[in-house]
Amino acid sequence: MIMKPENCSISGQATAASNILDQITLDHAWELVTTFSGKERWRPEDVNEAGEMIADRLRALGLPVEIHRPTVALSVPLSASVTLDGEEMFAKPPSSSKSCPEGVSAELFYIPAQKSSLRSYNKKAIAFFGEDVGTDVEMREKVAGKILITEGFGNPALAAIAMEWGAVGMIAVNPGVDTHWGTCTTVWGSPDLDDFGRKPTIPVISVANPVGLKLIARAQVGPTEVTIKTEMQEGWFEQAIPVVEIPSSVDPDKFLLLHGHYDSWDVGVGDNATGDATMLEIARVLWENRDQLQRSVRVAWWPGHSTGRYAGSTWFSDHFALDLDENCVMQVNCDSPGCRWATSYHQTTAMTETHMLVNDVIEKIAGKTPVMQRPHQAGDYSFNNIGISSFFMLSSTMPDDLREEKGYYAVSGCGGNIAWHTENDTLEIADKDVLLTDIKIYLESVWRVVNATVLPVDWRATIAELQVTADKYAEASGEAVNLTAVQGAVASLASSLDRFYLGVEDGDIPVKAANEVQMRLARIMVPVNYTTAPRFTHDPAITRAPMPLIEGVMDLAHVPAEMLNVTLTQLMRGANRTAAALMDARRLVDSVL
């Protein structure tokens, strides 16, 4: 029997002593927030200056800091516009748009997007436009040579769809009066030979809703030609990555990675000066109490999040891959904590095996029960292909009823404030009380992981999730793809995990062996559940469903007849890879039983 997450129990969780949490002060954190509120951090030279500012504060607090200076690929938006009937209107190009300062002129083609998909990274046309959208062949006939305009943000999946349909440009109509920055490439981090060809080859712009409605209204009347212009600063730039190592005297090699980005759009207070400040304060407290750490902690501040599609964290993942593989017990991402009105935790990001830990911490610190969501293929989660258990990306956010009361639309940061990715993300977006609560949540979480006798993850919760997924996929597939091997591998691993955790709790399995198995399980199970590309590479920045190698069985009804056998071949190979990985996981667990 597979235990449900709420029934799982892990021994050895270490709760942070109250005196550790009592050591938190906002003095240094708030000073960094206020300083960054006057510091733009999106041009390469400004980002480097901000990195030095973080390092200076760490040194002043007595912490040793190493600054890596990699050369990474960046695409920095400078300006954009759209011209209709001689009227040039303001726009913003997302990072990685093609630079077309001379402009591209073509007829508009409007297709309405579903409201629920405005922030979607799902690279399926029906996810954006609904079941009535035509086939790719039909849409290419309609869109090729035109500028696609639709509601939403200039995101990677939407830009990729537009290119596949032959559009020569794309306009994303934002939901409100503000125009949001973003990024439109599916390339994760700096490109390699395998993925550099996915960089957008068309200009992409975002416009405010009033501008977009004007364009859409004209397109609906009849053929309407517009000109869109984009200007980008692109190339390879040296960027600073400050990293603090807080060593344990007990098991110094094993470590938790706490990280977040310090580059931002404009001055980016809620996204992500508050996160930078959170990590600064946690690093200070942990350094002062390093003699109590059972495992080490690394704290890293990334550049290239916004203009390099996670280029900083990707570089770190690549260049320290073997150390991460051998020793990293967990990664914790810190993005957009401490924002005004963000008193709810109903969109807390966490991998399933960490749910029990995260739930317990938030209930203790905030007095609220979080609602977990599966980590998106976003937010500097650059470690999934290595296979590292992870929690947090976004944590606190404003309650839905308050957001509706204010008339806000959903965004992907800033605690739900629609200042996200705009010039309005200034000092008033930060909230001292919320920031203090979130710092406590992060510190308590990190403390528990590095000081737990047995790592506080429960793979029974993950395998329960995968069993539901495998059964759903098998039902959808019918006889098209045989998934019995996947289902059998899930059931077999579930049985072994039940015996494993019983052995851990009874003391029959040595603690060191139990921890090694749990960490090694992540190297198998995280890639199975979140990736399709091989380990030590990076999946595209598009939505990844659970067990993504076989998720395509859910879309067989929409596969054109001429592509059905090709698709079935792909899915069979994916099923083999998935089942084999799960069997490897079972053998790993069985090795200590």
C-alpha positions in Angstrom: 0.0 0.0 0.0 1.3 3.5 -0.9 1.1 5.9 2.0 -0.5 9.3 1.2 1.6 12.3 2.0 -0.4 13.3 5.0 0.3 9.9 6.6 4.0 9.9 6.0 6.4 10.4 8.9 10.1 11.0 8.9 12.1 10.7 12.0 15.0 12.9 12.9 13.6 16.3 11.8 15.5 19.1 13.5 13.5 22.1 14.5 15.3 25.4 14.7 15.9 26.5 18.2 13.9 29.6 19.1 17.1 31.5 19.8 18.2 31.0 16.2 15.0 32.6 14.9 15.3 35.3 17.5 18.6 36.3 16.1 17.0 37.5 12.9 17.0 41.2 12.4 15.8 43.4 9.5 18.7 45.9 9.9 20.9 44.5 7.2 18.2 43.0 5.1 16.1 46.2 4.9 19.2 48.3 4.1 19.8 46.1 1.1 16.2 46.4 0.0 16.2 50.2 0.2 19.6 50.4 -1.5 18.4 48.2 -4.4 15.2 50.2 -4.6 17.4 53.0 -6.1 19.6 50.7 -8.2 18.6 49.4 -11.7 19.8 45.9 -12.2 19.2 44.7 -15.7 22.0 46.1 -17.9 25.1 43.9 -17.6 27.3 46.6 -16.0 24.6 47.6 -13.5 24.2 43.9 -12.5 27.9 43.6 -11.9 27.8 46.6 -9.7 24.9 45.2 -7.7 26.8 41.9 -7.3 29.8 43.8 -5.8 27.3 45.6 -3.4 26.1 42.2 -2.1 29.7 41.0 -1.7 30.7 44.1 0.1 27.9 43.6 2.6 28.8 40.0 3.2 32.4 40.9 3.9 31.4 43.7 6.2 29.4 41.1 8.2 32.5 38.9 8.4 31.4 36.3 5.9 33.8 34.9 3.3 32.5 35.4 -0.2 33.8 34.1 -3.5 32.8 35.9 -6.7 32.7 33.8 -9.8 32.9 35.8 -13.0 31.6 33.6 -15.9 30.8 34.8 -19.4 27.2 34.1 -20.2 24.8 34.8 -23.0 22.4 37.7 -22.4 19.7 39.4 -24.4 18.9 42.9 -22.9 15.7 44.7 -24.1 16.3 48.3 -25.0 13.2 49.5 -26.8 10.2 48.5 -28.8 7.2 50.0 -30.5 4.2 49.2 -32.7 3.0 51.6 -35.4 -0.6 51.7 -36.8 -1.7 54.3 -39.3 1.4 56.3 -38.6 0.9 56.3 -34.8 3.9 54.8 -33.0 2.8 53.2 -29.7 4.9 52.1 -26.7 5.9 48.5 -26.3 8.5 46.4 -24.6 10.4 43.5 -26.2 10.9 40.5 -24.0 14.4 39.2 -23.5 15.6 37.1 -26.5 13.3 38.7 -29.0 14.9 39.2 -32.4 16.4 42.7 -32.7 14.7 44.5 -35.5 15.4 48.2 -35.1 14.4 48.9 -38.7 11.0 47.3 -38.2 9.0 44.4 -39.6 5.7 45.3 -41.3 2.9 42.8 -41.9 -0.8 42.1 -41.6 -2.1 41.4 -38.1 -3.7 38.0 -37.4 -5.7 37.9 -34.2 -6.6 34.7 -32.3 -8.1 35.1 -28.8 -6.4 33.3 -25.9 -8.1 31.6 -23.1 -8.0 33.7 -19.9 -6.7 30.8 -17.9 -3.7 30.4 -20.1 -2.3 34.0 -20.0 0.8 32.9 -18.0 1.0 29.4 -19.4 4.4 27.9 -20.5 2.5 25.0 -22.1 3.8 24.6 -25.7 0.5 23.2 -26.9 -1.7 25.4 -29.0 -4.9 24.1 -27.5 -3.6 25.1 -24.0 -3.5 28.7 -25.2 -6.4 28.9 -27.7 -8.8 26.1 -26.8 -10.0 22.9 -28.5 -11.3 24.8 -31.6 -7.8 25.9 -32.7 -6.8 24.4 -36.0 -4.1 21.9 -36.7 -0.6 23.2 -37.2 -1.0 22.8 -40.9 -4.2 24.8 -40.9 -2.8 27.5 -38.6 0.3 27.8 -40.8 -1.9 28.6 -43.8 -3.6 31.3 -41.8 -0.7 32.8 -39.9 2.4 32.5 -42.1 3.8 35.8 -43.1 1.6 37.7 -40.6 2.1 39.2 -37.2 0.3 37.1 -34.6 -1.5 39.1 -31.9 -3.1 37.5 -28.8 -3.7 38.1 -25.2 -1.1 37.2 -22.6 2.6 37.8 -21.9 5.6 37.4 -24.3 6.5 34.0 -23.0 8.6 31.2 -24.5 5.9 28.7 -25.4 3.7 31.3 -27.1 6.6 32.7 -29.1 7.6 29.1 -30.2 4.0 28.4 -31.4 4.0 31.7 -33.4 7.3 30.7 -35.1 6.1 27.2 -35.9 3.1 28.7 -37.6 5.3 30.9 -39.7 4.5 34.3 -38.1 6.9 37.0 -38.8 6.3 38.7 -35.5 4.2 38.4 -32.4 2.3 40.9 -30.1 1.3 39.8 -26.6 -1.5 42.0 -25.2 -0.9 42.3 -21.4 -4.0 42.2 -19.2 -3.7 45.7 -17.6 -2.6 49.3 -18.2 1.1 48.4 -17.6 3.5 46.7 -20.0 5.4 43.8 -18.5 9.0 42.8 -19.3 9.6 39.1 -19.7 11.5 36.6 -21.8 10.4 34.6 -24.9 13.1 32.0 -25.5 12.8 28.3 -24.6 16.6 28.0 -24.4 17.5 27.5 -20.7 20.6 29.5 -19.8 23.5 30.1 -22.2 22.9 28.0 -25.3 24.9 25.0 -26.5 25.1 23.4 -29.9 21.9 21.4 -29.2 19.6 24.3 -28.3 21.0 27.6 -29.7 18.8 27.1 -32.8 15.7 27.5 -30.6 16.4 31.2 -30.0 13.5 33.2 -31.4 13.9 34.3 -35.0 11.1 36.8 -35.0 10.5 40.1 -33.2 8.2 39.8 -30.1 6.7 42.7 -28.2 4.3 43.2 -25.3 1.8 46.0 -25.2 -0.5 47.4 -22.5 -4.1 46.4 -22.7 -5.4 49.7 -24.1 -2.9 49.5 -27.0 -3.7 45.9 -27.6 -7.4 46.4 -27.7 -7.0 49.1 -30.3 -4.9 46.8 -32.5 -7.3 43.9 -32.0 -10.3 46.0 -32.9 -8.7 47.0 -36.2 -7.7 43.5 -37.0 -11.3 42.3 -36.5 -12.6 44.9 -38.9 -10.4 43.8 -41.8 -6.8 43.4 -43.1 -4.6 45.7 -40.9 -0.9 46.2 -41.4 1.3 47.3 -38.5 5.0 47.7 -38.0 6.8 46.4 -35.0 10.3 47.5 -34.0 12.6 46.0 -31.4 16.1 46.9 -30.2 18.1 44.5 -28.1 21.6 44.4 -26.6 22.8 40.9 -27.1 26.1 39.0 -26.7 28.3 37.2 -24.1 29.0 39.2 -21.0 31.0 38.7 -17.9 28.7 38.6 -14.8 29.4 38.3 -11.1 28.1 35.4 -9.0 28.7 36.0 -5.3 28.7 32.7 -3.3 29.1 32.1 0.4 30.2 28.8 1.8 29.0 28.2 5.4 30.9 25.0 6.4 29.8 22.3 8.8 32.4 20.7 11.1 30.4 17.5 11.1 29.8 16.6 7.4 31.3 19.6 5.5 31.1 18.0 2.0 27.3 17.5 2.0 25.5 20.8 1.5 22.2 22.6 0.9 22.1 25.2 -1.9 20.1 28.4 -1.1 19.9 30.7 -4.1 18.0 33.4 -5.9 18.6 36.1 -8.5 19.8 39.6 -7.9 19.3 41.0 -11.4 15.9 42.4 -11.9 13.8 44.5 -14.3 14.4 48.1 -13.5 14.9 48.3 -9.7 12.9 45.2 -9.0 12.2 45.4 -5.3 9.6 42.6 -4.9 11.4 40.6 -7.6 13.9 40.2 -6.2 15.6 42.7 -3.9 13.5 41.2 -1.0 14.8 37.7 -1.9 18.4 39.0 -2.0 17.9 40.5 1.4 16.4 37.3 2.8 19.5 35.3 1.7 21.8 38.0 3.1 20.2 37.7 6.6 20.0 33.9 6.5 23.7 33.7 5.6 24.6 36.1 8.5 22.6 34.0 11.0 23.9 30.7 9.8 27.5 32.0 9.8 27.1 33.1 13.4 25.8 29.6 14.3 28.0 27.5 11.9 29.3 25.4 14.8 25.8 23.9 15.1 25.4 22.8 11.5 25.5 19.1 10.7 25.8 19.9 7.0 27.1 22.8 5.1 25.2 25.6 3.3 26.0 27.4 0.1 24.2 30.7 -0.6 24.4 32.0 -4.2 23.1 35.2 -5.8 22.5 34.8 -9.6 22.8 37.2 -12.5 21.2 36.5 -15.8 17.8 35.4 -14.5 15.8 37.9 -16.4 18.0 38.6 -19.5 19.7 35.3 -19.7 16.9 32.8 -19.0 18.6 31.7 -15.8 22.1 32.0 -17.2 23.8 32.5 -13.8 22.3 29.4 -12.1 22.7 27.4 -15.3 26.4 28.2 -15.4 26.8 27.2 -11.8 24.9 24.0 -12.5 27.2 23.2 -15.4 30.5 24.1 -13.8 29.8 22.5 -10.4 27.7 19.6 -11.8 29.8 16.8 -10.4 30.0 18.4 -6.9 26.2 19.0 -6.9 25.6 15.4 -8.1 27.9 14.0 -5.3 27.0 16.2 -2.4 24.0 18.5 -2.8 21.2 17.2 -0.5 18.6 19.8 -1.6 18.2 23.2 -3.4 16.0 26.0 -2.1 15.1 28.9 -4.4 14.3 32.4 -2.9 12.2 34.6 -5.2 9.8 37.4 -4.3 9.4 36.9 -0.5 8.4 39.8 1.7 5.9 41.6 -0.5 3.0 43.7 0.7 -0.3 41.9 1.3 1.4 38.5 0.7 0.0 36.8 3.7 -1.2 33.6 2.0 0.7 30.4 1.2 -1.7 28.9 -1.3 0.7 28.8 -4.2 3.8 27.4 -2.4 6.2 25.7 -4.7 7.6 22.4 -3.6 8.4 18.9 -4.9 6.2 16.3 -3.5 8.8 14.6 -1.4 9.4 17.8 0.5 5.7 18.6 1.2 5.6 17.4 4.7 8.7 19.5 5.7 7.4 22.7 4.0 3.9 22.2 5.4 5.2 21.8 8.9 7.5 24.9 8.7 4.8 27.2 7.3 2.2 26.1 9.8 4.7 26.7 12.7 6.0 30.1 11.5 3.0 31.6 9.8 0.2 29.7 11.4 -1.3 28.8 8.0 -1.6 25.6 6.1 0.1 26.0 2.7 -1.3 24.7 -0.6 1.5 23.2 -2.7 2.0 23.5 -6.4 4.3 21.6 -8.6 7.4 23.5 -9.5 7.2 25.2 -12.9 10.0 24.9 -15.4 11.1 28.3 -14.4 12.6 30.3 -11.5 16.3 29.2 -11.6 15.3 25.5 -11.1 18.4 24.8 -13.1 19.2 21.6 -11.2 16.3 19.3 -12.2 18.3 17.4 -14.8 21.0 16.6 -12.2 18.2 15.5 -10.0 18.0 17.5 -6.7 15.0 17.7 -4.5 13.8 21.2 -4.2 11.3 23.5 -2.6 10.2 27.1 -2.8 10.4 29.4 -5.7 7.4 31.4 -4.9 6.0 31.1 -1.3 4.0 33.9 0.2 1.4 35.7 -2.0 -1.7 37.8 -1.5 -5.0 35.9 -0.9 -7.2 35.4 -3.9 -10.1 37.3 -2.5 -7.9 40.3 -1.9 -6.5 40.1 -5.4 -10.0 40.0 -6.8 -11.1 42.9 -4.6 -8.2 44.9 -6.1 -9.0 43.9 -9.6 -5.6 42.4 -10.0 -4.8 39.7 -12.6 -2.5 36.8 -11.9 1.3 37.4 -12.2 4.3 35.2 -11.4 6.0 37.1 -8.6 6.0 40.1 -6.3 3.7 38.4 -3.9 0.8 38.8 -6.5 1.4 42.5 -6.9 0.9 43.5 -10.6 3.9 45.7 -10.3 5.7 42.5 -11.2 8.2 43.0 -14.1 7.4 46.7 -14.4 8.8 50.0 -13.4 6.3 50.1 -10.6 8.1 47.4 -8.6 9.5 49.9 -6.2 10.0 50.2 -2.4 6.3 50.3 -1.5 6.0 46.7 -2.8 8.1 45.4 0.1 6.6 44.9 3.5 8.8 44.6 6.7 6.4 42.4 8.6 5.9 39.9 5.7 9.6 40.0 5.0 10.4 39.0 8.6 7.9 36.1 8.5 9.3 34.9 5.2 12.9 35.1 6.4 11.9 32.9 9.4 10.3 30.4 7.1 13.3 30.1 4.9 15.7 29.9 7.9 13.6 27.3 9.7 13.4 25.2 6.5 17.1 25.4 5.8 18.0 24.7 9.4 15.8 21.6 9.4 17.4 20.1 6.3 21.0 20.7 7.3 20.5 19.5 10.9 18.1 16.6 10.4 19.5 13.2 11.4 17.6 11.7 8.4 17.0 14.0 5.5 13.4 15.2 5.8 12.1 13.9 2.5 9.5 11.2 1.9 9.7 9.4 -1.4 6.5 7.5 -0.6 4.6 10.7 -1.3 6.2 11.1 -4.7 5.6 7.5 -5.7 2.0 7.9 -4.6 1.7 10.8 -7.0 3.4 8.9 -9.8 1.1 5.9 -9.3 -1.9 8.2 -9.9 -0.1 9.7 -12.9 0.8 6.3 -14.4 -2.7 5.0 -14.0 -4.2 8.1 -15.7 -1.8 7.8 -18.6 -2.5 4.1 -19.0 -6.2 4.7 -19.1 -5.8 7.5 -21.7 -3.4 5.4 -23.8 -5.6 2.3 -23.9 -3.9 -0.2 -26.2 -2.0 2.5 -28.2 1.1 2.4 -25.9 1.7 -0.4 -23.4 2.4 1.2 -20.0 2.2 -1.9 -17.9 5.9 -1.9 -17.3 5.8 1.7 -16.0 2.8 0.8 -13.7 4.6 -2.3 -12.5 7.8 -0.4 -11.8 5.9 2.2 -9.8 4.2 -0.5 -7.7 7.5 -2.4 -7.1 9.3 0.8 -6.0 6.4 1.7 -3.7 6.7 -1.7 -1.9 10.4 -1.3 -1.5 10.0 2.3 -0.2 7.5 1.1 2.5 10.1 -1.4 3.7 12.9 1.2 3.5 11.2 3.7 5.7 10.1 1.1 8.2 13.8 0.0 8.4 14.9 3.6 8.9 12.4 4.2 11.7 13.3 0.9 13.4 17.0 1.7 13.2 17.7 -1.3 11.0 19.2 0.9 8.2 22.2 3.0 9.2 21.6 6.7 9.1 24.4 7.4 6.6 23.1 4.7 4.3 19.6 6.0 4.5 20.6 9.5 3.7 22.8 8.4 0.7 19.8 6.4 -0.7 17.5 9.3 -0.3 19.9 11.7 -2.1 20.6 9.2 -4.8 16.9 8.6 -5.3 16.5 12.3 -6.1 19.1 11.8 -8.9 16.7 9.3 -10.5 13.3 10.4 -9.5 13.5 14.2 -10.1 14.6 13.7 -13.8 11.9 11.0 -14.2 9.2 13.4 -13.0 10.4 16.7 -14.4 12.7 16.3 -17.5 13.0 14.7 -20.9 16.6 15.7 -21.7 19.5 13.7 -20.4 21.2 14.4 -17.0 23.7 17.3 -17.0 21.8 19.1 -19.8 18.8 21.4 -19.5 15.2 21.0 -20.6 13.6 23.8 -22.6 11.7 26.5 -20.6 8.3 25.1 -21.2 5.8 23.2 -19.0 6.8 19.7 -18.0 4.0 17.5 -16.9 4.6 14.6 -14.4 6.5 11.8 -16.1 6.9 14.0 -19.2 8.4 11.2 -21.4 5.0 9.6 -21.6 2.7 12.5 -21.0 2.0 12.7 -24.7 -0.5 9.8 -24.4 -2.9 12.5 -23.2 -2.9 14.2 -26.5 -3.1 11.2 -28.9 -6.6 12.4 -30.0 -5.1 15.6 -31.4 -2.2 13.9 -33.3 -2.5 14.2 -37.1 -2.9 10.8 -38.8 0.4 11.1 -40.7 2.3 11.7 -37.4 0.5 9.0 -35.3 3.1 6.2 -35.8 6.0 8.6 -35.2 4.3 9.7 -32.0 3.7 6.2 -30.8 7.3 5.3 -31.4 8.4 8.2 -29.4 6.1 7.3 -26.5 7.2 3.7 -26.4 10.8 4.8 -26.1 9.8 7.2 -23.4 7.9 4.4 -21.5 11.0 2.3 -21.7 13.2 5.0 -20.3 10.7 5.8 -17.5 10.3 2.2 -16.5 14.0 1.5 -16.5 14.7 4.5 -14.3 12.1 3.4 -11.8 13.6 -0.1 -11.7 17.0 1.5 -11.1 15.4 3.4 -8.2 14.0 0.2 -6.7 17.4 -1.6 -7.0 18.9 1.4 -5.1 16.4 1.1 -2.3 16.7 -2.7 -2.2 20.5 -2.4 -1.8 20.1 -1.4 1.8 17.2 -3.6 2.8 
